[in-house]
Amino acid sequence: MTSSAPDVDPRAIEVDVSDDELTVVLADGRRIAVPLAWFPRLLNATPKERSKFEILGGGVGIHWPEIDEDLSVEGLLRGIRAPGNSPRAV
């Protein structure tokens, strides 16, 4: 039996920011959706500021120049939140 590795291409090709969620579409068809609460700068930004982003490095990162926020696709895939914004222990 042979198997082949799936085509994995973790590069951002689309970004959408709503009032409460960041959604990133990857080149391989996956979607990552995370709460904006993970990223206070994005959460506190205006809709206009959130809409002005740049996809960096061929899709490895996302930059919001007006609020000086940078996120990596790798970090999103790993569930990494903004510093000081970790889930609380129960």
C-alpha positions, 0 to 999 in steps of 0.5 A: 500500500502506498500513501502520499502526503497531502498537499500542505501550503500554509500561506495566507491568500485571503483575510477577513476580519469581522467585529469578533473573528479573524478568518484566514484562507490558506492556499491549500484550502484550509480556513483558520478562524480565531477570536479577535479577543486573542489579539487586543490590538485588532479587537480595539481597532476600528473596522476601517483599520482592520480592513487595511492589512498587507499579506507579507512574504508570499502569505507567511504573515499578515500586517496591519500598518495602522495599528502596528500588528503582525501575525504569522500564519504559523502562529495562527496554526499553532494557536498562539495568542498575543502576549499576555492573552493566554487562556485562564486556568480553570 
